[in-house]
C-alpha cells in the first residue's frame, strides 16, 4: 500500500495508474489525468481532485470523505461502495457512472450533470437530507436512491423547548436551595 499522504500530483498524467489501497489523504491531484486509473479501496479523504479526469476510473470502495471533486469528469467511473460523505461534487460529470451502494450523504452535487444517467447493478446509492441536488433537476427518489436517516437539523421550536426545560430546571433548583437556607 503506497503512502502518498499530502502528495502533490496536480496536473500529473496517471492514466491507467494502479493506486488501489493507496493512502492519498489530503493529496493535491488537481486537474490530473486519472483515466482508467485503479483507485479501489484508496483513501482520498480531503484530497483535491478539482477538475480531475476520472473517466472510467475504478473508485470502488474508495474513501472520498470531504474530497473536492468539483468539475471532475467521472463519466463511466465505478463508484460502487465508495464513501463520498460531504464530498464537493459541484459541476461534476456523472455520465454513466456506476453508483451501487455509494454513499453521498451530505455531499454537494450542485449543478452536477447527467446524474439521471447513473446506474446501479444491485443496491442503490445513499443520500440524506443534507445532500444538495440544487440545479441538477435530479430526483433521487425516482432514480431509486436510498434516503437514510442521516443528520437532521432541529426546528427552532425544538431549541426553544430544550432551552425552556433547562430554565425551568434551574428555577426548581434555585427554589429548593432557597427553602433549605
Phi, psi and omega per residue, in radians:
X1 nan 2.106 -3.137
X2 -1.356 2.376 3.076
X3 -1.822 1.784 -3.138
X4 -2.029 0.609 3.140
X5 -0.981 2.189 3.101
X6 1.224 0.197 -3.114
X7 -1.092 2.601 3.072
X8 -1.827 1.821 -3.114
X9 -2.120 0.396 -3.124
X10 -1.019 2.360 3.118
X11 1.140 0.159 -3.126
X12 -1.225 2.615 3.053
X13 -1.699 1.755 -3.124
X14 -1.977 0.542 3.116
X15 -0.971 2.172 -3.140
X16 1.169 0.211 -3.128
X17 -1.133 2.540 3.064
X18 -1.805 1.747 3.124
X19 -2.014 0.453 3.110
X20 -1.034 2.397 3.134
X21 1.156 0.117 -3.125
X22 -1.266 2.597 3.038
X23 -1.689 1.834 -3.141
X24 -2.009 0.520 -3.126
X25 -0.985 2.192 3.092
X26 1.194 0.220 -3.126
X27 -1.230 2.618 3.056
X28 -1.742 1.799 -3.098
X29 -2.062 0.519 -3.082
X30 -0.958 2.195 3.052
X31 0.987 0.434 3.107
X32 -1.358 2.706 3.072
X33 -1.656 1.864 3.129
X34 -2.015 0.531 3.140
X35 -0.983 2.197 3.124
X36 1.034 0.337 3.094
X37 -1.228 2.635 3.083
X38 -1.808 1.952 -3.125
X39 -2.144 0.402 -3.131
X40 -1.033 2.339 3.122
X41 1.094 0.222 3.100
X42 -1.296 2.610 3.074
X43 -1.780 1.863 -3.135
X44 -1.977 0.534 -3.132
X45 -1.002 2.168 3.100
X46 1.193 0.187 -3.135
X47 -1.299 2.635 3.061
X48 -1.736 1.924 3.086
X49 -2.020 0.511 -3.106
X50 -0.962 2.194 3.104
X51 1.023 0.400 3.103
X52 -1.302 2.602 3.081
X53 -1.662 1.826 -3.137
X54 -1.942 0.500 -3.124
X55 -0.986 2.163 3.105
X56 1.020 0.386 3.087
X57 -1.307 2.624 3.086
X58 -1.756 1.840 3.104
X59 -1.927 0.452 -3.118
X60 -1.005 2.224 3.118
X61 1.047 0.316 3.075
X62 -1.324 2.679 3.071
X63 -1.772 1.990 -3.122
X64 -2.109 0.522 -3.137
X65 -1.038 2.254 3.134
X66 1.048 0.313 3.111
X67 -1.351 2.617 3.101
X68 -1.718 1.817 3.097
X69 -1.993 0.444 3.120
X70 -1.012 2.329 3.110
X71 1.056 0.336 3.103
X72 -1.314 2.556 3.059
X73 -1.672 1.820 -3.137
X74 -1.796 0.220 -3.022
X75 -0.993 2.235 3.127
X76 1.287 0.116 -3.111
X77 -1.292 2.776 3.068
X78 -1.872 1.943 3.111
X79 -1.902 0.285 -3.078
X80 -1.007 2.122 3.120
X81 1.343 0.052 -3.126
X82 -1.235 2.548 3.090
X83 -1.775 1.837 -3.135
X84 -1.906 0.510 -3.115
X85 -1.005 2.195 3.119
X86 1.042 0.371 3.092
X87 -1.294 2.632 3.078
X88 -1.693 2.020 -3.071
X89 -2.210 0.500 -3.105
X90 -1.069 2.209 3.090
X91 1.218 0.264 3.137
X92 -1.320 2.619 3.131
X93 -1.656 2.054 -3.105
X94 -1.895 0.499 -3.130
X95 -1.033 2.074 3.050
X96 0.929 0.747 3.136
X97 -1.556 2.341 3.061
X98 -1.440 2.009 -3.067
X99 -1.973 0.385 -3.134
X100 -0.922 2.143 3.076
X101 1.017 0.268 3.098
X102 -1.251 2.556 -3.103
X103 -1.882 1.907 3.141
X104 -1.846 0.337 -3.101
X105 -1.054 2.180 3.120
X106 1.307 0.075 -3.131
X107 -1.284 2.628 3.086
X108 -1.797 1.857 -3.119
X109 -1.868 0.386 -3.111
X110 -0.897 2.229 3.100
X111 1.009 0.304 3.005
X112 -1.157 2.566 -3.104
X113 -2.154 2.782 -3.072
X114 1.126 0.444 3.047
X115 -1.051 -0.538 -3.132
X116 -1.214 -0.236 3.119
X117 -1.642 0.005 3.091
X118 -1.206 2.728 3.131
X119 -2.509 2.860 3.043
X120 -2.450 2.446 -3.085
X121 -1.399 -0.705 3.138
X122 -2.162 -1.907 -3.088
X123 -1.208 2.426 3.139
X124 -1.245 2.833 3.092
X125 -1.200 2.813 -3.121
X126 -1.852 2.572 3.023
X127 -2.588 2.909 3.104
X128 -2.376 -3.023 -3.090
X129 -1.156 -0.268 3.136
X130 -1.641 -0.121 3.097
X131 -1.226 2.240 -3.044
X132 -1.797 1.989 3.125
X133 -1.862 0.304 -3.075
X134 -0.953 2.315 3.063
X135 1.366 0.092 -3.095
X136 -1.685 -0.435 -3.035
X137 1.162 0.288 -3.059
X138 -1.655 2.378 3.096
X139 -1.967 1.765 -3.088
X140 -1.103 -0.515 3.126
X141 -1.148 -0.860 3.137
X142 -1.103 -0.533 -3.127
X143 -1.417 -0.118 3.108
X144 1.556 0.240 3.089
X145 -1.237 2.706 -3.074
X146 -1.791 2.103 3.088
X147 -1.412 2.185 3.101
X148 -1.811 2.875 3.127
X149 -1.032 -0.800 3.086
X150 0.852 -2.992 3.103
X151 -1.394 2.491 3.070
X152 -2.263 2.624 -3.135
X153 -1.692 2.129 -3.130
X154 -1.128 2.659 3.059
X155 -1.216 2.670 3.091
X156 -0.967 -0.597 3.140
X157 -1.128 -0.520 3.092
X158 -1.149 -0.775 3.089
X159 -1.069 -0.726 3.132
X160 -1.078 -0.737 3.130
X161 -1.124 -0.729 3.122
X162 -1.124 -0.809 3.141
X163 -1.063 -0.748 3.121
X164 -1.078 -0.716 3.117
X165 -1.123 -0.722 3.120
X166 -1.109 -0.772 3.126
X167 -1.069 -0.784 3.112
X168 -1.085 -0.652 3.105
X169 -1.100 -0.791 3.104
X170 -1.112 -0.672 3.126
X171 -1.108 -0.735 3.126
X172 -1.134 -0.715 3.114
X173 -1.120 -0.770 3.133
X174 -1.085 -0.744 -3.141
X175 -1.095 -0.790 -3.140
X176 -1.120 -0.687 3.134
X177 -1.123 -0.685 -3.142
X178 -1.181 -0.625 3.110
X179 -1.139 -0.676 -3.131
X180 -1.192 -0.636 -3.079
X181 -1.303 nan nan
